Amino acid sequence: MSTISSTSVMFTGVTRRYGNSTALDHVDLSLQPGVTGLLGPNGAGKTTLLRLLGTVLAPTEGRCRILGLDPGSHEDRTEIRRSLGYLPQEAGYPRGFTAFQFVDYVAALKEWTDRSQRHAEVRRVLALVGMEELAGTKMRRLSGGQRRRVALAQAFLGSPELLVLDEPTNGLDPEQRASLRGVLSDLARRATVLLATHQTEDVAALCERVVVLDSGRVRYDGPVRELVAQAAGRVWLADEESPSALSSWRVGTGRYRHVAHEAPLGAELAEPTLEDAYLLLRGGQADDAVAGMTA
C-alpha cells in the first residue's frame, strides 16, 4: 500500500461553481492529523468540499494539495486514492452482494491484489464496525444502519492516511455511535479525519477543531471550546418563550431554552453547548441546524 509521508491537506482560494451557482467561494483550509468536524446548514457547500477532498470533483479556481500531492494530476490522483478512505452521504450498494463481497470488491478496486491479505483486511474492518457476524448476509437484507456500517468498513480499508466522512452516524444507534467515536479517535492518532455531520454532539464529543461553512465560505475555523465560549452569557432558561430570542425551544422540563443576546424576562443563565454556539454564529437559523441533506 502507499507510503506517502505527508498527511496534510491544503486548500488555497478554492472556488467551485456549478453554472452560475457558487458552492464554494475562495476557501482557505488546512487539515492536519486528528479529527476535524465540519458543520453547516443545507446548501453550505459541505458535500462539495468533501467531494473535492475525495478527488471526485476538481475546483473551478484555486489550488488543492492532498497528502502532499496534486489531485489535478492523473498520476497523483491515483496515488491519493490509494491512501484515502471516503464515505459519501449516499452510498450505492450492489444489493446482490453480501457485506463481505461488497467490502472485498472495494478492496480489489484499491489494488489489494493478494487474495489472502485482502480477505484478512476485509474481515478486520468488518469487525471494526461490528459487522463480522453479518459478513455473509446479502446487502438487501441488512437494515439501513447495518448498511451504513458496511459503508464505513470500506472507508477504513488499509488504515487510510486521510478519512473523509459524510454523515457517518446516520442510522446508527447510540451504542454504535459511541463505538464509532472510539474507532475514529484511535485512527486519528496517525490519520487526518474530516467528519461532516449535522450532529453537533458528535463534534463536541470527538473533535478538538470545528469548521463552520455557510454559503460556501468558512465562517469559523478553530477549537470547539473557543466556539462554545462565544455563547457564554447568551443561553438562557425561562418559563415562557421569548419572541426576541434568536432561537428558542421547549425542553423536557417544560421550560424554554433561549439563544439570545439579552436575557428574557425571568430567565437564568444556562451552560452553552456547541449547538447553542452554532445557532448563535448563524444568527439563530435553527431550521437548518437539524438533520438534513447537504449540497
N, C-alpha and C positions, 0 to 999 in steps of 0.2 A: 504494500500500500504506500501512499505518498508520505514523504518525509519533509514537507515544506516547513521551514523553520519559523517563518513569521506567522503570527496569529492575529495580526491587526487588520482592521477594516477601515478604510479612509474614503469618505465621500467629500469632494470639494466642489461647491457650487453646482450640485447635481439638480437638474431640472428634467422632468418627464411630462411631456404633453401628449394628449390624445386629441388630434384635430385642434380645435380651438379651446379645449379644456386643459387646464394645467393641474396635474395631480400632485406633483412635487415642484416646489419653487425655490431654487437656489439653496439646497440643503447642504450644510456642512455637518459631517458626523464622523466621529472616530469611535471604534469599538476595540476593547481590549479583553483579555480573558476575564471571565466572571459572567454573571447573569445580569443583563440589562433588560428592564421592562419597557415596552412600547405601548403607550396609551394614546387614545384619540377618538373623536366621535366618528360616526359613519361618514364616509367620504373624505376623511382627513388625509388619505394617501398612505396609510399603513401597509395595505396589501401591495401597493405599487412598490413601496420601499423594500418589502420582503422579496418581491419578485426580482428586483434589481440585485439584491444580495444573492438570490438563488440562481443568478445568471439566466433567468427566463426572459428578462427584458434588458434592453440597453437604454442608457439615458439619452435624452434629446440634446442636452448640454451638460457640461461638467466633466469631472474626472473621477473615476472609480478605481480603487485598488482593493482587492480582496485576497487575503492571505499573501500579500506582497506581490500579487500578480494582476495583470490587466485582463479583465473579462471581455474586453473588446477583441482580444487576440484568440483565435480558434484554439491554438495550442495551449495558451494559458487557461482558457475557459475549461477545457477538458481536464487540466490539472486541478483547477479549483473544485470541480465537481467530484473529483476523487476524494477530496478532504472535506466535503460539505454534507451535512445532514439537513434535509429540508422537509418540513411538514406543511403542506398547503392547507388553507382553510377548508377546502372541499377536495378530498382525495378520491380518486377513481379506483374502484376495485374490480378486477376480473372475478365476477361472482361465482364462476365455476371453480376457482382456485380454493384450496384450503389456506388457512392462515400461514402455514409453513411454506406452501408453494408461492404465495404472494411475496413474502419477505425474501425467499430464495431467488425469485425472479428479479427483484430489485438488486440483490447482491450480485447476481450474474451480470446485470447491466453495469454495475460498478466495477466489473472486471475481477471479481473473485473467481479465478479460473480453477483453483484446486478444489475439487468437489467436497472432499472430506473436511477441509478447513472452512469452506463456505458453509456447509451444513452445521458445523460446530458453532460458527458465528451466528447463524440464524437461530439456533436453539438458545444461545446466550442472550440475544436481545429479546426474544420472546419471553424468556424467564424474567428478564429485567422489568418487563411491564406486566408480569403475572399472567401471561397467556400460554405458558408451556403446556398446560393440560388441555388446551383447546387448539393446539397446533394442527391437528388433523381435521378440524371442523371446517366445513365449507363457509366461505365468507358470507354467502347469502343467508346462512343460518345464525350468524352472530348478531348480537344486539348492536345498536349504534355506538354505545360506549366501548364494547369489545372491538368493534372495527376501528375505533379511534386509537385504541391501544396497539392494535396491529400496525396502524399507520405510524405511530410513534416508534415502534420497534424498528421499522425500516429506516427511520431517520437516525437511529442510534448505531447502525451498522458501521463497524470499523472504528468506533470511538472517535467521531469526526472532530477536526480542529475548529470547525465553525458549525453551530447549530442554529438554524433559522426556523422558528416555530410559530405558526399562526393559529391562535386559539387552541393550544394543546389540551386544555382541560375540558373542552366541550364534551358533554355526555358522560363525564367521569363522576363517580360518587365521591363523597368527602374523603373516604379512606384511600381511594385511588388517587385523588388529587394530592393528598399528603404524601403518598408513596412516590408520586412523580416528582414532587419537590425535592425529596431526598435524592432521587436519581440525578436530577439536574444540578443540584448543589455539588454532588460528587464529580460530575462531568466538568463543571465549571472551574475545578481546580487546575485544569490543564487546557480548557477549551473556551472559546468565545461563544456565548449563548445569547441570542436575541429572542425575547418572548413577547409576542404581540397578543394582547388579551383585552377583554372588557372587564375582567375580574380583578378589580383593584386589590382585593385581599390576597390574590396570588402574588402580585407585585410586591405588596407590603411584606409578605411572609418570606419572599425568596430573594428579592433584588436589593442591592445597595444603591443602584442607579436607575433612574427612570427618564425616558424621553417622551415628551408630550408633543404630538403632531396635531396641527389644526389648520385646515385649508391649505395643506401642502407645505406648511412651514413649521419649523421647530419652535414651539412656544416655551418649552422648558427642557433643560438637559442638565441633570445634576443629581446629587444624592437624594434618595427618597426622604430621608429625615428632614432635609432642608425644605423640601416642598411642603411636607406636613407642617413644619414650623411656621410657614407663611399663613397657615389657617388658624394659628393660636389667637385666641381672643375674638374669633369670628364665628364660632359654633356655639349654639345655644339650645337649651331645652326649656320649653314653656308649655303651659296648659292649653293655650289657644294658638291657632295658626295665625301667623303674621303675614299680611299681604305685601309688606315691604321687603320680605326676605328674598334673597337671590334664589333660594331653593328651600323647600320645607316638605316634611312628610311625617305621618303619624307612626310612631314606633310601637313596639309590643306592649309597653307600659301604659299606652293611651295618651302619652304626652307627644308633643311635636318637636322634632329636631329641625333647627333652622341653620342654614348657612347664610350669614347676614353681616353687613358692615357695622350695623348698630344693633344693640340689644332690643329684642321685642319686649313688650310690657310684661313685667313679672318673670322674666327669663333668668336662668342661671347658666353660667359658662359650662361647656362640655369639652371633654378631651377630643381634639380633632383627629380624624383618620385621613388616610390617603384619599379616600373617596371625597371627603369634605374639601380637601385641598385642591383636588382635580376640578370639582364643581366651581370652586371659587376662582380658579385660574381661568375657567371658561365662562365666567360670568353667570353661573347658576343654570346653565342649559342642561337640566337633569334628564330631559327626554332622550338625549343622545348618549348618556353615560351608562345606560343599562345595556343588556346584551343585544347584539345585532350583528349585521354583516358590515365589513369594511370595503372601501373602494381602493 
